[in-house]
Amino acid sequence: MAKYLVISSSGNPSSNSRKMGRIAFQYLQKARTDCSWLDLAEMGLPLCDADACYAHPSAKRLSTAVKAADGVIVAAPVYNYDVSASAKNMIELTGSAWEDKIVGFLCASGGMSSYMSVMAYANSLMLDFRCVILPRFAYATGDVFDDVTLNDAKIIQRIEQVSAELIRFTEVLRG
């Protein structure tokens, strides 16, 4: 049975991308998959220094979780036209654990101008680690959230489509 991992990469406790990730995780649970949730904000990860950081217990835990997964959804905030530094740090800390994963993205941003921001990050995963990147991702701006939830049925449907595509791609490619 394929294993799935949803990673929230925001440090903000009320993160909109985390809300999106939770919807994807609930979808995967309802689909009765073997899935796990990982929140980088709760891990106390070090910054990648290309040295001692890899031996840090949280970095090892993160690497192990990514390596064990067949399919991964990364829920990431977009700041200054790029995914968050914590999402980039995650890749730097885990490196080859990403090899041959199927990866989908959920992105939250302040405005529509950044909707293609995830592409450099996706290209890095694809080219450096031969990940298969889902051709569908979910992108939401701040106006579809309140303090607690995401309030847009179309975005929720899109998140569920990304989750379903992750299952489909993973089953076909791992089958």
N, C-alpha and C positions, 0 to 999 in steps of 0.2 A: 504494500500500500504506500502510495506517495505521501510525503510529509510536506507540510506547508508552514510558512512562517510569515507573520505580519510584524513589521518593525515600525514603531513610531520613532521618528528621528528628531523630534522637537524637544527643546529644553523647557518650553513653556507649559506649565501645568494645565492651562485652559486652551491648549493648542487646537486650532481648527483642523490641522492635518491629523492630529491624534483622533479627533472625532470621526474623521473619514476612515482611518485605520480600524477603529472599533466597529464600524459598520461592516467593513470587509471581513474582519475576524468573526463577527456574528454570522455573516453569510456562510463562511467556511465551516463554522460549527454546525449550523442548520443543515448543511450539505453532508454532514457526518464524515468530514475528513479528519485526518490526523493533523491537527493544526496547533500552533503555539503563538503566543503573543510576547513581544519583547519591546520594552519601552526604554530607550536610551537614557531618558531623563532619570530613571531609577537605578542606573547602573554605575554611576561614578566613573565613567571612562576617562582614561588619561588622554591628553593630546598625543598624537603620533609624533615621536621623536626619532623614529627609525633606529631605536636602540632598546632601552629598558621597557618601553611601553608594551611590547608584545608579551612580556612575562606577567603583566598586571592581571590579577584574577578576573576582573571584569572583561578585559580584552580577550582572555582565553575563553571565558563563558560565551561571549558574543561570537567568537570564531567557531566554537563548537556548535552553536545553534545554527549559524549560517551553513556550515559544512553539512550538518545533518538534514537540512531541508532540500527538497527537490525543487519547490517553487517558493518564491519570496515576493511579498508585496512590501514596498517601501513607501511609507506615508511620510511625506516631507514638506516642510514649509519652504516657500520661495522668498528669499530676501535679495534685494538688489540684482534682480534678473538671473538668479542662480539658486540651486537647492542650498539648503542651510549648510554651514560649516560642519555641524555635527554629523550630517549625512555623509559628507566627504570624508571626515575623520573616520567614520565607520569603515569605509572602504579601505582606507590606509591602514587601519588596525587589523583588518581581517584578510586582506589580499587574496591569496589563492583559495581561500575557503569558498569564494564565489564561483570557482570554475564550473562551467557547464550548468549553471542554474537557469531556471525560467523565472524572469523578473517582470513584475508589473509595478506601476507607479500611481500614487494618489498624491496630488499636490494642492496645497492651499496657498493663496497669495492675496495681496491687497487689491490687485487690479488685473484686468484682462491682458495687459501688455506683456506679461511674463509667461504666457501659456506654453511657450516652447522652451522654457528654461531647463527642463529636465533632460533635454537632448544631449548635452555634453556629458552629463553624468551617465546617461544610458549608453552613449557611444564608448565611454571608458569601460563600462562593464562588458559590453559586447566585444570590443577589440582586445582588451587586456585579459579577460577571463572567459571568453567565448560563451557568454550568457546569451540566451535567447530572450529578446526584449518583446514583451507583448505590444502589438501595434495599436492597442487601445489603452488610454490612461484616463484618469479622472482628474479634472482641474476645477477648483472652486474658488470664488472670491469671497471676501469677508461678508458681503451683503446677504449671503444665504445661510448664515449662522446666527444663533443668539448665544447667550452665555452658556447654554447647556447642550444644544443640539444643532444639527444641520436641518434646515427647514425647506429644502427644495427637493421635490419628488424626482425631478429629472436627474439631479446630481446623485441622489441615492440610487436610482436605477443604474446610472453609469458606474458607480462603485460596485454594484452587484454584478454588472456585466464584466468588469475587470476581474472580479473574483471568479466568476464562472469561466472566463477565458483562461485564467491561471490554471484551473482544474483541467479544462479541456486540453490545453497545450501540454501540460505536464503529463497527463495520462497518455496522450498520443506519443510524445517524444520519449517517455520513459517506458511505455508499454512493451 
